[in-house]
Amino acid sequence: MLKRKKLILISLIIPIFLTGCWGRVEIENRGFVIGTAIDLEGKQGNEKYELLMTNQLINPAAASTPSNGGGGGQKGFINISAKSESLFTASRKMRSSTNLIPYYQHLKVILVSEEVLSEPGLFSDVMDVFVRNHELRRGVKVFVTEEEANKVLEYVPEIEKTPAMFLDKLTENSKNSGVPEPKKVDRLQNNFIYERSYFIPRIKLESNEIVYEDAVVVQGSNNQMVGMLNAEETKGLLYIIDNTKGGSIETKFNGNLVAVETSRTRPKITLTKKDKENLRFSLKVNFEGSIEEHFGKVNVLKEKTIAEIETAVEKDIKKMVERTIEKAKTEYEVDVIGLGEVIREHHYDLWTTLVDNWDRGENYFSKSTVDVTVEANITSTGASNRIKQKGKRDE
């Protein structure tokens, strides 16, 4: 009798553990989305938009083939698009275009066209579906595109099977190449919540090549793009806000070009004057680098030569930084350089009187002054100097 009761109990318990499998989606039915592009397809009225959502899926038929890039065989990706006022609805519509169910856990990049960011509030609205998606990883990279975002997802790289994976790897080493780090979903969510102005790296297609070097500036109060920073201005921005490693700066010494690789930069911003109508900041940038190339007869083994090159580097970085600050303050009136964060972190009582009119309204940010100083230190001169001295021989 006891044995019979045990069997009945086991038969009742087993179905409980099996129910978790009933709603599963078989892996062969999943469409692994690795890239998403968002474009503005149309506008009706002030706040009614039609969006074009394009998902890039891995092509299962090509995934197992050994061919790389665009050279022969099937493409390694499939692009599927759908239109709707809602990205969630657009994603649902895609199911009718393929037998695969979109699966976002492996999403690498999100591309958003400049047109979307040009509309007040639209960018944060379209990103909401990604912020809420429980499948999505918080580290997904977000970029702005100069052209239609879906066009970038059609770019066929030579060394990768899919455009999305190419973009992901292209930006993996951005910290060590002197270009801006990708903006990630979790960081954007913080910007949305606290209404902090920010920048997003921009990519564009030029002569069928991906160019990744500049950025767009976004007003935090309405998440609308107000302008862009070119490559040099973006580089100046990185000297202000980032502990940059990698990249290089080219300067002139006695009329000859000298290329200095960046080993490290350490910016420090302090508030030196607290009058909110005339705030004053001190920005000090410490630069460390090594001479990697020079033209002409430049004896880099002399201390005087090194000191003069350091001075030239200091002047070039200062000029770059001041140009970026001036553009942010006077042209865009948007704090992407982080002055507000300095006040919030170190002078919170003062910040409470400024926050509502920092880079909007009264715009205390645009009234502020930033004093810039740069200290450059050349820590290495590379290989022997003799190869640049004509007629000299090893002794």
Residue pairs with C-beta under 8 A, 6 or more apart in sequence:
25 101
25 103
28 60
29 99
29 100
29 101
30 100
30 101
30 103
31 55
31 57
31 80
31 98
31 100
31 101
31 102
31 103
32 57
32 58
32 103
32 106
33 55
33 56
33 57
33 102
33 103
33 104
33 106
33 107
34 56
34 57
34 58
34 77
34 106
34 107
34 108
34 109
34 162
34 164
34 165
34 168
35 55
35 56
35 107
35 108
35 109
35 110
35 111
35 153
35 162
35 163
35 164
35 167
36 53
36 54
36 55
36 56
36 107
36 109
36 110
36 111
36 130
37 53
37 54
37 56
37 110
37 111
37 112
37 113
37 145
37 148
37 149
37 150
37 152
37 153
38 51
38 52
38 53
38 54
38 87
38 110
38 111
38 112
38 113
38 116
38 126
38 149
39 51
39 52
39 54
39 113
39 115
39 116
39 148
39 149
39 150
40 49
40 50
40 51
40 52
40 113
40 115
40 116
40 119
40 122
41 49
41 50
41 51
41 52
41 83
42 49
42 50
43 49
43 50
43 119
44 50
47 121
48 85
49 85
49 119
49 122
50 83
50 84
50 85
51 83
51 84
51 85
51 86
51 87
51 90
51 116
51 126
52 81
52 82
52 83
52 90
52 150
53 81
53 82
53 83
53 84
53 87
53 90
53 91
53 94
54 79
54 80
54 81
54 149
54 150
54 153
55 79
55 80
55 81
55 91
55 94
55 102
56 77
56 78
56 79
56 153
56 162
56 163
56 164
57 77
57 78
57 79
57 80
57 98
57 100
57 102
58 76
58 77
58 78
58 162
59 74
59 75
59 76
59 77
59 78
61 74
62 73
62 74
62 75
62 76
62 77
62 161
63 76
63 161
65 73
65 74
67 73
68 158
68 159
68 160
68 161
69 156
69 157
69 158
69 159
69 160
69 161
70 156
70 157
70 158
71 158
75 156
75 161
76 160
76 161
76 162
77 161
77 162
77 163
77 164
78 98
79 150
79 153
79 154
80 94
80 97
80 98
81 94
81 150
82 90
82 91
82 93
82 94
82 97
83 90
83 93
84 90
84 93
86 129
87 126
87 129
88 129
91 102
91 129
94 102
95 101
95 102
103 135
104 133
104 135
104 136
105 135
105 136
105 137
107 136
107 137
107 140
108 140
108 141
108 164
108 165
108 167
108 168
109 140
109 141
109 142
109 143
109 164
109 167
109 168
109 182
110 127
110 130
110 140
110 141
110 142
110 143
110 185
111 143
111 144
111 145
111 149
111 152
111 153
111 167
111 203
112 123
112 126
112 142
112 143
112 144
112 145
112 149
113 144
113 145
113 147
113 148
113 149
114 144
114 145
114 146
114 202
114 216
114 225
116 122
116 123
116 126
117 123
117 144
117 200
117 216
117 218
117 223
117 224
117 225
118 224
118 225
119 224
120 222
120 223
120 224
121 222
121 223
121 224
122 223
123 218
123 223
123 224
123 225
124 192
124 223
127 142
127 185
127 188
127 192
130 136
130 140
130 185
131 185
131 188
131 189
131 192
136 185
137 185
138 184
138 185
138 186
138 189
139 184
139 185
139 186
140 184
140 185
141 167
141 168
141 171
141 182
141 183
141 184
142 182
142 183
142 184
142 185
142 188
142 200
143 167
143 182
143 183
143 200
143 201
143 202
143 203
144 200
144 201
144 202
144 203
144 216
144 225
145 151
145 152
145 202
145 203
145 204
146 202
146 203
146 204
146 205
147 204
147 205
151 205
152 163
152 167
152 203
152 205
152 210
153 163
153 164
154 163
155 163
155 166
155 205
155 208
155 210
156 163
157 163
157 166
157 210
159 166
160 166
160 169
166 210
167 203
167 210
170 210
170 212
171 179
171 181
171 182
171 201
171 212
173 246
174 180
174 181
174 182
174 212
175 181
175 244
175 245
175 246
176 245
176 246
176 247
177 246
177 247
178 235
178 238
178 244
178 246
178 247
178 248
178 262
179 201
179 212
179 213
179 234
179 247
180 199
180 201
180 215
180 234
180 237
180 238
181 201
181 242
182 201
183 198
183 199
183 200
183 201
187 198
188 198
190 196
191 197
191 198
191 218
191 220
191 223
192 223
194 220
195 220
195 221
196 220
196 340
196 341
197 217
197 218
197 219
197 220
197 221
197 334
197 335
197 336
197 359
198 218
198 220
198 336
199 215
199 216
199 217
199 218
199 229
199 234
199 237
199 336
200 215
200 216
200 218
201 212
201 214
201 215
202 212
202 214
202 215
202 216
202 228
203 210
203 211
203 212
204 210
204 211
205 211
213 231
213 234
214 228
214 229
214 230
214 231
214 233
214 234
215 228
215 229
215 234
215 237
216 225
216 227
216 228
216 229
217 225
217 226
217 227
217 228
217 229
217 328
217 332
217 334
217 336
218 224
218 225
218 226
218 334
218 336
219 225
219 226
219 334
219 359
219 360
220 334
220 359
221 360
226 332
226 334
227 327
227 331
227 332
229 236
229 237
229 324
229 327
232 320
232 323
233 320
233 323
233 324
233 327
234 324
235 247
235 320
236 317
236 320
236 321
236 322
236 323
236 324
236 325
237 324
237 336
237 337
238 244
238 247
238 265
239 265
239 267
239 285
239 287
239 317
239 320
239 321
240 267
240 269
240 283
240 285
240 321
240 324
240 325
240 337
240 338
241 267
241 336
241 337
241 338
242 265
242 267
243 264
243 265
243 266
243 267
244 262
244 264
244 265
245 262
245 263
245 264
245 265
246 261
246 262
247 261
247 262
248 259
248 260
248 261
248 262
248 289
248 292
249 259
249 260
249 262
249 289
249 313
249 316
249 317
250 257
250 258
250 259
250 260
251 257
251 258
251 260
251 309
251 312
251 313
251 316
252 258
252 312
253 294
253 298
253 305
253 308
253 309
253 312
254 296
254 298
255 296
256 294
256 295
256 296
256 298
257 293
257 294
257 295
258 291
258 293
258 294
258 295
258 298
258 309
258 312
259 291
259 292
259 293
259 294
260 289
260 290
260 291
260 292
260 309
260 313
260 378
261 289
261 290
261 291
261 292
262 287
262 288
262 289
263 288
263 289
263 290
263 379
263 380
264 287
264 288
265 285
265 286
265 287
265 288
266 285
266 286
267 283
267 284
267 285
267 286
268 283
268 284
268 285
268 286
269 281
269 282
269 283
269 338
269 339
269 342
270 281
270 282
270 342
270 346
271 279
271 280
271 281
271 342
271 343
271 346
271 347
272 280
272 281
272 282
272 371
273 279
273 280
273 369
274 347
274 350
276 350
276 353
276 354
276 364
277 364
277 367
278 367
278 368
278 369
279 339
279 343
279 364
279 367
279 368
279 369
280 368
280 369
280 370
280 371
281 339
281 342
281 368
281 369
281 370
281 371
282 370
282 371
282 373
283 321
283 325
283 370
283 371
283 372
283 373
284 373
284 374
284 375
285 317
285 318
285 321
285 372
285 373
285 374
285 375
286 375
286 377
287 313
287 314
287 317
287 374
287 375
287 376
287 377
288 376
288 377
288 379
289 313
289 376
289 377
289 378
289 379
290 378
290 379
290 380
290 381
290 382
291 300
291 309
291 378
291 380
291 381
291 382
292 382
293 382
294 300
294 388
296 388
297 388
297 389
297 390
298 305
298 388
299 305
299 385
299 389
300 306
300 309
300 381
300 382
300 385
301 381
301 385
306 378
306 381
309 378
310 376
310 377
310 378
311 376
313 374
313 376
313 378
314 374
314 375
314 376
315 374
317 374
317 376
318 372
318 373
318 374
321 372
321 374
322 372
324 337
325 337
325 370
325 372
328 334
328 335
328 336
328 337
329 365
329 366
329 368
330 366
333 359
333 363
333 365
333 366
334 359
334 365
335 358
335 359
335 365
337 370
339 365
339 368
339 370
340 351
340 354
340 355
340 358
340 359
340 365
343 350
343 351
343 354
344 351
344 355
354 364
357 363
357 364
358 364
358 365
359 365
359 366
386 392
386 393
386 394
